[in-house]
Amino acid sequence: MGCDGGTIPKRHELVKGPKKVEKVDKNAELAAKWKYCALSQEKLKRPIVACELGRLYNKDAIIEYLLDKSAERPNTEVVAHIRSIKDVKELNLTDNPAWEGESHNIKGDCYEDMHCAMFICPVVGLEMNGKHKFCYLQTCGCVFSERALKEVKTEICHKCGDPFQEDDIVVLNGSKEEVEKLQKALDERRLKAKSAKKSKKSKDAKSSKTDDSTGNLLKNPETKPASNAASTNGNHSDAAGPSTSGESSKAVKTLTGPATGSKRSIQDMKDKSETYKSLFTSHSSAKRTKDQISNWVTHTPYHF
C-alpha cells in the first residue's frame, strides 16, 4: 500500500491513539501565581493584598471589583468570597536587593533568571518565587517563609513586633488541601460573627425596652400599673367599707395623678413676719372702710 508518490504511511498516521495529556510548565505556573494578580492577571505591584484563602491581588483590582461587581471579568469565581475591602489584608513585603527589575532586559540579550523574585523573607532570606512556602499574618500583614516561623518559634512578629496566634497564619498560594482548610476556617469565623451580631442586637433591643420603661417611671413616679391600682383600691374599699361615687372619684384622682397646685394666701403663712405681710394689699391695714373711701373727682388743669 502506497500513495501516489510511492510513500508508505506509518501506523501512527493511520491509527489515531489516545491524546497525550498536556503538561503545564512549572515555571509558568509559578510565575502566574506569584508574579501576577489572581483577578486582573496583571503584574503584581504595590500595594499588594491577600485574601483569607491566600491568593495575591493588586489592591486597585479589588477596589474596582467591589465598586462594580456586575462588570464582566474572566476570574470572578476567584473573588466570590470577598464581600468588602475588610476581607483582604495589605501585605507588608520585604524587597529583594538582588531584583533588578524588568527594564534591564528590554532588548532580550541578557539572561533572565525566572526564579528571581521581587520579595524575600526578612528572617531567612528565601526568595518568594513559589519554591518555598510563604505565609502572612492577619494581624499586621507581614510576610515570612514557613521555615522562618518553624525555626524561630515566637508569639511576636519578627518584623513589626505585634503579637499573633497560630490561627492568624495564612499560607500564600497553598495547595488544594490547604485552601479547603482555610475555606472551612473562614466559614466558621463568619458563622460566629453572625451569631454574635444577632445576640448583640437582641441584647440592645432588651436594654432599649428596659430603658424606656425606667424612663417612663422616672417621668411619672406616682403612676402605678393597673394591677397595683386595682389592688390598692380593693384594699381601701375593704378597710373603709362602701363609699359614695364622689368619694370614689376623689380617691381615683389622688391615686392616678398629683393634685393641682392651689393658690395659698400670703397672710396665712406662719413663717412670714407681719411687716412682710403688710407690703401686700391683702393685709388688714390696706383695707379701707366706706367712710374713708371718697367719691371720684376728675382733676383738670382749668380747676385753678
C-alpha positions in Angstrom: 0.0 0.0 0.0 1.4 3.3 -1.0 0.4 6.7 -2.1 0.8 8.3 -5.5 4.3 9.3 -4.8 5.4 5.9 -3.6 5.5 6.8 0.1 4.5 4.2 2.7 2.4 5.6 5.6 3.3 4.7 9.1 1.0 3.2 11.7 0.6 6.3 13.8 -0.5 8.2 10.7 -3.3 5.8 10.1 -4.4 4.7 13.6 -5.3 7.5 16.0 -4.3 6.7 19.5 -5.3 8.4 22.8 -4.4 12.1 23.1 -1.4 12.9 25.3 -2.1 15.0 28.4 -0.7 18.4 28.0 1.7 19.2 30.8 1.8 22.7 32.2 5.2 24.3 32.5 6.1 24.5 36.2 7.9 27.8 35.8 5.0 29.4 34.0 2.6 28.1 36.6 4.6 29.5 39.5 5.1 32.8 37.7 1.3 33.1 37.2 0.6 32.6 40.9 3.5 34.7 42.4 4.0 37.4 39.9 0.5 38.2 38.5 -2.7 39.3 40.1 -5.2 36.5 40.5 -8.1 38.7 39.4 -6.9 41.0 36.7 -4.0 38.8 35.5 -1.7 41.9 35.6 1.7 42.0 37.1 1.7 42.5 40.8 2.7 45.9 42.0 2.4 47.7 45.3 0.1 47.9 47.2 -0.5 44.1 47.1 -3.2 42.5 49.2 -4.1 38.9 50.1 -7.4 37.3 50.9 -8.2 34.8 53.7 -7.6 32.0 51.3 -4.0 33.1 50.5 -4.4 34.5 47.0 -2.5 37.6 45.8 -4.1 40.6 44.2 -3.4 44.2 43.2 -5.4 46.4 45.6 -6.6 48.5 42.6 -8.2 45.5 41.0 -10.0 44.5 44.2 -11.4 48.1 44.6 -12.6 48.1 41.0 -14.3 44.8 41.6 -16.1 45.9 44.7 -17.2 49.2 43.1 -18.7 47.4 40.1 -19.4 43.7 40.6 -21.7 43.5 37.6 -18.8 44.0 35.1 -17.7 41.0 33.1 -14.4 39.6 34.3 -12.7 36.3 33.4 -11.9 35.2 37.0 -14.8 36.3 39.2 -15.0 32.9 40.9 -11.6 33.6 42.5 -13.0 36.6 44.4 -16.5 35.3 45.1 -15.8 35.2 48.9 -14.6 38.8 49.1 -17.5 41.0 50.2 -15.7 44.2 51.2 -12.3 45.7 51.5 -12.1 44.3 55.1 -11.9 40.8 53.7 -8.4 41.4 52.3 -5.2 42.4 54.1 -2.5 44.7 52.7 0.8 42.9 52.8 4.0 44.2 54.4 6.6 42.8 52.0 10.4 42.9 52.1 12.1 43.9 48.8 14.8 41.7 47.3 18.1 43.6 46.9 19.0 41.3 44.0 16.0 42.2 42.0 17.0 44.4 39.1 13.5 44.8 37.6 12.3 44.0 34.2 13.8 47.1 32.5 17.3 45.7 32.4 16.3 43.1 29.8 14.3 45.1 27.3 16.4 44.0 24.3 16.3 40.4 25.3 20.1 39.9 25.1 20.6 39.2 28.8 20.0 36.1 30.8 16.8 36.3 32.8 16.5 34.3 35.9 12.9 33.1 36.2 13.4 32.1 39.8 14.5 35.6 40.9 11.6 37.2 42.9 10.8 40.8 43.9 10.4 39.9 47.6 12.2 37.8 50.1 11.8 36.5 53.6 13.2 39.1 56.1 14.4 36.4 58.5 15.9 33.6 56.4 16.3 35.4 53.1 14.5 33.0 50.9 13.0 34.4 47.7 9.2 34.4 47.3 9.1 32.6 44.0 6.9 29.7 44.8 9.6 27.1 45.5 9.2 27.7 49.3 6.1 28.1 51.3 5.3 31.7 52.4 2.7 32.9 55.0 1.3 36.2 56.1 -0.1 37.3 59.4 -3.7 38.6 59.5 -2.9 40.9 62.4 -0.2 43.0 60.8 0.2 41.7 57.2 3.9 40.9 57.4 5.1 38.1 55.1 7.5 35.3 56.2 8.6 31.9 54.9 7.2 28.9 56.6 10.8 27.8 57.5 11.3 31.0 59.5 8.2 30.5 61.5 9.1 27.0 62.3 12.8 27.6 63.2 12.2 30.8 65.2 9.0 30.0 67.3 7.7 33.1 68.9 4.3 34.7 69.5 5.6 38.1 68.3 6.0 39.2 64.7 9.7 39.2 63.6 9.3 42.4 61.7 7.0 44.7 63.5 6.7 43.1 66.9 2.9 42.7 67.0 1.6 39.6 68.9 -0.1 36.9 66.9 -1.6 33.4 67.3 -1.5 30.3 65.2 -4.9 31.0 63.8 -3.6 34.3 62.3 -1.2 32.5 60.0 -2.4 32.1 56.4 -0.5 30.2 53.7 0.0 32.1 50.5 -0.9 30.2 47.3 -1.2 26.9 49.1 -2.2 23.5 47.8 -5.8 22.4 47.2 -6.0 20.8 50.7 -4.6 23.9 52.4 -7.2 26.1 50.5 -10.0 23.8 51.6 -8.8 24.0 55.2 -8.7 27.8 55.0 -12.2 27.9 53.5 -13.6 25.9 56.4 -11.9 28.2 58.9 -13.4 31.2 57.0 -16.9 29.8 57.1 -16.6 29.1 60.8 -15.5 32.6 61.6 -18.3 34.1 59.6 -20.9 31.9 61.3 -19.5 33.0 64.7 -19.7 36.7 63.7 -23.3 36.3 62.5 -24.4 34.7 65.8 -22.5 37.3 67.8 -24.2 40.1 65.9 -27.7 38.5 66.4 -27.1 38.2 70.2 -25.9 41.8 70.3 -29.0 43.0 68.5 -31.3 41.1 70.9 -29.4 42.5 73.9 -29.7 46.0 72.6 -33.4 45.6 72.0 -33.9 44.3 75.5 -31.8 47.2 77.0 -33.8 49.7 75.0 -37.1 48.3 76.3 -35.9 48.4 79.9 -34.5 52.0 79.4 -37.9 53.1 78.0 -39.8 51.6 81.0 -37.4 53.1 83.5 -37.7 56.5 81.8 -41.5 56.4 82.0 -41.3 55.6 85.7 -38.9 58.4 86.3 -41.1 60.9 84.4 -44.3 59.8 86.3 -43.2 58.4 89.6 -46.7 58.5 91.2 -48.3 56.5 88.4 -48.8 52.8 89.1 -49.7 49.8 87.0 -53.3 48.9 86.6 -53.0 45.8 88.8 -51.4 47.7 91.6 -54.0 50.4 91.4 -56.8 47.8 91.5 -55.2 46.1 94.5 -54.8 49.3 96.4 -58.4 50.3 95.6 -59.6 46.9 96.7 -57.8 47.1 100.0 -59.1 50.6 100.6 -62.7 49.6 99.9 -62.3 46.6 102.2 -60.9 48.7 105.0 -63.2 51.7 104.8 -66.4 50.0 103.6 -68.7 51.2 100.8 -68.3 54.7 99.7 -70.3 57.2 97.5 -69.5 58.0 93.9 -68.0 61.4 94.8 -65.6 59.9 97.4 -64.5 57.2 94.9 -63.8 59.7 92.2 -61.7 61.7 94.7 -59.8 58.6 95.6 -59.1 57.8 92.0 -57.9 61.3 91.4 -55.4 61.1 94.3 -54.1 57.7 93.1 -53.8 58.4 89.4 -52.0 61.7 89.4 -50.7 64.5 91.6 -53.1 67.2 92.9 -53.1 70.5 91.1 -51.4 73.3 93.0 -53.8 75.6 94.8 -53.1 79.3 95.5 -52.0 79.9 99.1 -52.6 83.3 100.7 -49.5 85.1 102.0 -51.4 86.2 105.1 -51.9 82.5 106.1 -48.2 81.8 106.0 -46.9 81.5 109.6 -43.2 81.6 108.7 -43.5 85.2 107.3 -43.3 88.3 109.5 -46.0 90.9 110.0 -44.1 93.6 108.3 -43.6 91.4 105.2 -47.3 90.7 105.1 -48.2 94.4 105.4 -46.5 95.0 102.0 -49.4 93.3 100.2 -52.9 94.6 99.6 -54.4 91.6 101.2 -53.2 92.9 104.6 -55.8 94.4 107.0 -54.0 97.7 107.1 -54.5 98.2 103.4 -58.3 97.8 103.6 -60.5 100.9 104.0 -63.9 101.5 105.4 -66.8 103.1 103.4 -66.3 106.4 105.2 -62.7 106.6 104.2 -63.5 105.9 100.6 -64.2 109.3 98.8 -66.2 110.0 95.7 -64.5 110.1 92.3 -63.2 113.5 91.4 -61.9 114.4 88.0 -58.9 116.8 88.1 -58.4 119.2 85.1 -55.9 121.9 84.6 -58.7 124.5 84.5 -59.6 123.9 88.1 -57.2 126.6 89.2 
